[in-house]
Amino acid sequence: MSFLWRFDGLRPFAAAVLTGILLCTTAQFLRAGTEVPHVWDSKQSVSRPDVSGLTRLRFLTTTDFFPFNFLDSEDRLVGFHVDLARAICDALELAERCQIQALPFEELESALEAGEGEAILAGLAVTRGARDRYRFSRSYLQFPARFVTRRDSTFQGPAYEAVADRRVGVMAGTAHEEMLRDLFPGARPVTYTREAWLFEDLQAGEIDAAFGDGMRLSFWLADTEAAGGCCAFADGPYLAPEYLGRGMAIAVRRDAPALADALDYALQQIEESGTFEELYLRYFPIGFY
C-alpha cells in the first residue's frame, strides 16, 4: 500500500503527547479482559467478491481524527483507519493496488465524486442525507454511551437502578443528555458546557457519575495525569442508534455496489481472523465496551 498526503494548511497537532498516552497504557490493559466489540454474526456469511476488475483501491481520509487518522511526530500518517485500510487490502489481496490519501474533511466528498478515490474511510456519519449521496459498507465500529464513577463510589448494579436520585453529569445539549433524560428518568442530570468542568466535579465527588461517549471517556480514564486513576466505567455499554447513530462505515459512490460488497467481505474476514480485535486493543487501551 502506498500513501499520499495533501496538507493544505493542516499541521500536525499534539500527536506525540497523545501517542505517548496510547503506548504507555496499551501494555497495561491488553490483558485486563477488555471487551472487544463484534459487529458480525458468526452465522452470517458474505460471499467472496470478484475484485479482478478493480485496478486500484484508494482510500480517502483526514489527518486530524485521533486515534483513527493522525500525523505522528515524524509527520507520518498513522492510526486505526490506516491500519484498517491495510487489513482490508490484504483481505482482498489488493495490497499492491491500494493507496490512502489524506485531505481536509470538507474536500472528501468532492474528491470521491471526482474519481480521486474509491472510498472514504474517515468516520463519516451514516445519516439519512449521507445515504442519499453514498453507498455504505456495514458498520465496523459503534460508540456506546457509558457511565463513569469514582472508584470509591457506591454506584453499583444496573445503571437504571443505580442512578435513582443520583447526580449524573452530562454535556449540555448533546444526544447523551437526551438519552440520559429519556432512558434513566430516576437520575438527576447535571449539565455542563465544558468537559473539563464535568471531570473536575466527578473527581471532587460533586456528582455521583458522568454519562457520555464511551470512547472519549476511555481516553480520559487512560490519561493518568488528567484522571489520576480516580475513576472507572460502571455498568455496561449502551448502544442506542436512535440517539447515537449507527457508528462508522466506509462510504463509496452510489454506483459502486460491488465495491461496497467487497468491503463488507473484507470487514467480515478481518473480524473472523482476529485482526479487528488486535487493532481495537492497539488503539483503545481502555476498551469502551
Buried (B, 14 or more C-beta within 10 A) or exposed (E): BEBBBEEEEBEBEEBEEBBEBBEEBBEEBEEEEBEBBEBBEEEEEBEEBEBEEBEEBBBBBBBBBBBBBBBBEEEEBBBBBBBBBBBBBBBBEBEEBBBBBBBBBEBBBEBBEEEBBBBBBBBBEBEEEBEEBBBBBBBBBBBBBBBBBBEEBEBEEEBBEBBEEBBBBBBEEBBBBBBBEEBBEEBEBBBBEEBEEBBBBBBEEEBBBBBBBBBBBBBBBBBEEBBEEBBBBBBEBBBBEEBBBBBBBBBBBEEBEBBBBBBBBBBBBBBEEEBBBBBBBBBBBBBBB
